[in-house]
Amino acid sequence: MSTSETSRYVRLRVDLVLEVDGPAELTDAAVARIDADTFLPEEERVHARAAVVDDGAEALAYLVEPFDIVSTVPGIEMVQASWSTEEVEYDPDAMEWDIDDEDGVWEDDDEDRTPGT
């Protein structure tokens, strides 16, 4: 593929760390979303309810919908999406949590680029 053929596609990577300060509210919202999903078969619904009750990260995964994030952006159509969640230990002062863009440059496997490019 030439550059002109591939330039239509953009991969947007977002890495968020969220603090869950209302685990009951998070779980309740996820269960409500599962219960409202009319396309979810009952066997999967039971499994999904159990998963979100046991794991706050799983509850968050049921509530975050990538399409909702970009649906109002003009001139785009979402082609593919994937996302995952996991519970982590967070220390904002640790090097592993350095976002890498504090100096205005992002490091990538292949190239350096400034934010927004």
C-alpha positions as CSV (number, residue, x, y, z in Angstrom):
1,M,0.0,0.0,0.0
2,S,1.2,3.5,-0.8
3,T,1.3,6.2,1.8
4,S,-1.8,7.9,0.3
5,E,-3.8,4.6,0.7
6,T,-2.7,4.1,4.4
7,S,-2.9,7.7,5.5
8,R,-6.7,7.4,5.8
9,Y,-6.2,5.3,8.9
10,V,-5.1,6.6,12.3
11,R,-4.4,4.6,15.4
12,L,-5.4,6.5,18.5
13,R,-3.8,5.1,21.7
14,V,-5.0,6.2,25.0
15,D,-3.7,5.1,28.4
16,L,-5.7,6.1,31.4
17,V,-5.2,5.4,35.1
18,L,-8.4,5.8,37.0
19,E,-9.0,5.8,40.7
20,V,-12.1,3.9,41.8
21,D,-13.4,5.8,44.8
22,G,-17.0,4.5,44.5
23,P,-16.7,0.7,43.8
24,A,-20.3,0.1,44.7
25,E,-21.5,2.7,42.3
26,L,-19.2,1.4,39.6
27,T,-20.5,-2.2,40.0
28,D,-24.1,-1.0,40.1
29,A,-23.7,0.9,36.9
30,A,-22.1,-2.1,35.2
31,V,-24.8,-4.4,36.3
32,A,-27.5,-2.0,35.1
33,R,-25.7,-1.8,31.7
34,I,-25.6,-5.6,31.5
35,D,-29.3,-5.9,32.5
36,A,-30.3,-3.3,29.9
37,D,-28.4,-5.2,27.1
38,T,-31.3,-6.8,25.2
39,F,-28.9,-8.7,22.9
40,L,-27.0,-10.5,25.6
41,P,-28.1,-14.1,26.1
42,E,-29.1,-15.0,29.6
43,E,-26.2,-17.4,30.2
44,E,-23.7,-14.7,29.2
45,R,-25.6,-12.2,31.3
46,V,-25.2,-14.3,34.5
47,H,-21.5,-14.7,33.8
48,A,-21.1,-11.0,33.1
49,R,-22.9,-10.0,36.3
50,A,-20.6,-12.3,38.3
51,A,-17.5,-10.9,36.6
52,V,-18.4,-7.2,37.3
53,V,-19.3,-7.9,40.9
54,D,-16.0,-9.7,41.5
55,D,-13.7,-7.3,39.7
56,G,-13.9,-3.5,39.5
57,A,-11.7,-3.5,36.4
58,E,-14.2,-5.8,34.6
59,A,-17.0,-3.5,35.7
60,L,-15.2,-0.5,34.1
61,A,-14.7,-2.5,30.9
62,Y,-18.5,-2.9,30.6
63,L,-19.0,0.8,31.0
64,V,-16.3,2.2,28.7
65,E,-17.3,2.2,25.1
66,P,-14.7,3.4,22.5
67,F,-17.4,4.3,20.0
68,D,-19.0,6.7,22.6
69,I,-15.6,8.5,22.9
70,V,-15.3,9.2,19.1
71,S,-18.9,9.1,17.9
72,T,-19.2,12.9,17.9
73,V,-15.9,13.6,16.1
74,P,-16.8,14.8,12.5
75,G,-15.2,13.2,9.5
76,I,-14.3,9.8,11.0
77,E,-15.7,6.3,11.1
78,M,-14.5,3.8,13.7
79,V,-13.1,0.8,11.9
80,Q,-11.9,-1.3,14.8
81,A,-11.6,-1.0,18.5
82,S,-10.2,-3.0,21.4
83,W,-9.6,-2.2,25.0
84,S,-8.8,-3.9,28.3
85,T,-8.7,-3.1,31.9
86,E,-6.7,-4.3,34.9
87,E,-6.2,-3.4,38.5
88,V,-2.8,-2.0,39.1
89,E,-0.7,-0.6,41.9
90,Y,-0.2,3.1,41.2
91,D,2.6,5.3,42.4
92,P,2.6,8.6,40.5
93,D,6.3,9.2,41.5
94,A,7.6,5.9,40.1
95,M,9.4,6.0,36.8
96,E,7.1,3.3,35.3
97,W,4.2,5.8,35.5
98,D,6.1,8.6,33.7
99,I,3.9,9.5,30.7
100,D,6.9,10.2,28.5
101,D,5.5,13.4,27.1
102,E,6.5,15.8,29.9
103,D,9.3,17.2,27.8
104,G,7.0,17.5,24.8
105,V,8.4,14.5,22.9
106,W,6.9,11.0,22.8
107,E,9.1,8.0,22.2
108,D,7.8,5.3,19.8
109,D,9.4,2.1,18.7
110,D,10.1,3.5,15.3
111,E,10.3,7.2,15.6
112,D,10.1,10.3,17.9
113,R,7.2,12.6,17.4
114,T,5.8,15.6,19.2
115,P,2.3,15.3,20.8
116,G,-0.5,15.9,18.4
117,T,1.4,14.7,15.3
